[in-house]
Amino acid sequence: MDSQGLAIDIGDVEAAAARLKGQIVSTRLVESEALNAKYKARILFKPECLQRTGSFKFRGAYNRISQFTGDEHKRGIIAYSSGNHAQGVASSAKLFGIHATIIMPLDAPQTKVANTRSYGAEVVFYDRYNQTRDEVAAPYIEERGMVLVPPYDDPSIMAGQGTIGLELVADANERGLTFDHLFVPTGGGGLISGISVAVKAGSPGTRIWGVEPENFDDLRRSLIAGEPVANEPGHRSICDAILTPQPGNLTFPVNKRNLAGAIAVTDDAVKAAMRDAANYLKLIVEPGGCAGLAALASGEVDIEGKTVAVVLSGGNVDLDLYGEFIAAA
């Protein structure tokens, strides 16, 4: 906790980096001359789609589970996720020899379900449109005593994801660059809050933008309102990885302090971004993971002549669906 009472500070992120050393891929920045020309800016991409388990989520999950007490180790893990956090938790739990049960939505991509099971985790399904994750998880916590590893609203999770920010600043410094803008896909805010703490410590002038799916822009509306605002129910998006009901209680205060704002992008813009990532970067990026790239085309932020960073947060997507999305773009 920092001096202003926020959930994490730069010391927490640096401690997470020490725990993660040797366990993660330090994903190096990549760029495309064609995309630079298209947007008239220098754009560098952080390809967390190449991270262990295919997304950034391993960082936070491992950081949290590595700090388990002996009692927590015995009790086992319960977590809920559409897939990326599930895989991060399941993989980390396997490394530490801990049983994990993951609650996943019925419409979770099959590749994410299969990958989660491949790490030895038990998968329990729920209907995300008629049930809440908390009510499904409650019996596992209250009756069985299992330890909840939440997807974003946890200091250790936030700090683990924040190690991306440390790497971004270090890579920029190595190249003699300073980022004017940074775009980060955003759901509950664990990723962007952690990154923002690290980036603001090392590059205070960088303007940080959250990017959300259209109709799931709770962070954007919350920043405008100055307090957490929930999404209206009943909407759909292909960006399964970043569909959350509202900002986290711990993540929002950090984001309120550190972010320049948030941008909502359409599914069609995301499909076009996925095509660009494949065509110009030669990377398979899932819909939610490509939201930051989609934001560049929105025109909401003037990036011409600027140096820009974009986090590509994950690459776990069913290939049949991927093909459909690319074709549709």
C-alpha positions, 0 to 999 in steps of 0.5 A: 500500500502506498502513502496515499492509501492505494492498494500498491506502490512501486515497491510492491511491483519491484518485489513481484518482479523479483518473485517472477524472475526466471518464471516469465518471458520478458516480452520484448517490444516489437514494431512495424514500419507499415503500422508506423506509416499508417498512423504517422507515429512510432508504435511499439507493441508489448506482445504478452500473447507470447507470455507463458500460458498465452497472456499476461495473467500468469504474472499476477497469478504466480505472484499471489500463489508464490506468497501462500502460507502453508495453510493456504497451500493445503486448502486449495485454490478457487478462481473465476475467469473466462480463460486467461486468469484461469490458465494463469492460476492453473499453471501456477497452482501446478508449479506449486503442487496445489489443487485448483478449481476454476469457475468458467462461463459456459461461453468461454472459448473452448481453447481456454477451457482445454488449456485450463484443464491441461494444467490439472485444474478442475473446471466448473461452468456457470451462466455469466448472463444469469449468475454471478461469479461470486455466488458460484464461488461462495460454497467453495470458499465458505464450506470447503475453505478454499482460497480465492485468487481473484482475477484483478481486485487483489494487491498481489495480482495487481503488482504482478501485472505491473511488472509489464510496466517495469519492462516497458520503461526499461525497454524504452530507456534502452532504446533512448525513447520516452512514451507519449501514450500507452494503450492497455486493454482493460476489464476489471483494471488489474492489468492497467492499474499495476502497469500505471504504477510502474510507468508513472514511477519511471516515466511520469509524463506518459499518458495512459489510456484504458481500452474497453469494448463498446457497451462494457466501458465501465472504466471510461464512464467511471473516470468521468463520474469520479466513482465506480459505475457498473455496466448495463446487463444484456450486451455481448462482445467478442472480447471475452477476456475483458468483459467485467461488470464494473471497476474493482474496488482496489483497482479503480482508485489507482486508475483514477489517479494515474490514467488520462482516460479510457476509450471504447472500441467496437467489435468491428474495430477489434477484428480489424486490429486482429487482422493488422496484428497478424498481417504486420506483426505476424502475431495471433492476438485474441479479441480482448488482447487487441483492444489497445491496437483497435483504439489507435484507429478510433481517433480519440487520441491524437498520436501523430508524431508521437511515440506510443506503446500498446499492450497486446495482452493475450493470444488465446483464441479458438482458431476457427473463430479467429479465422472468422474474425480475420475474414470478417475484417 
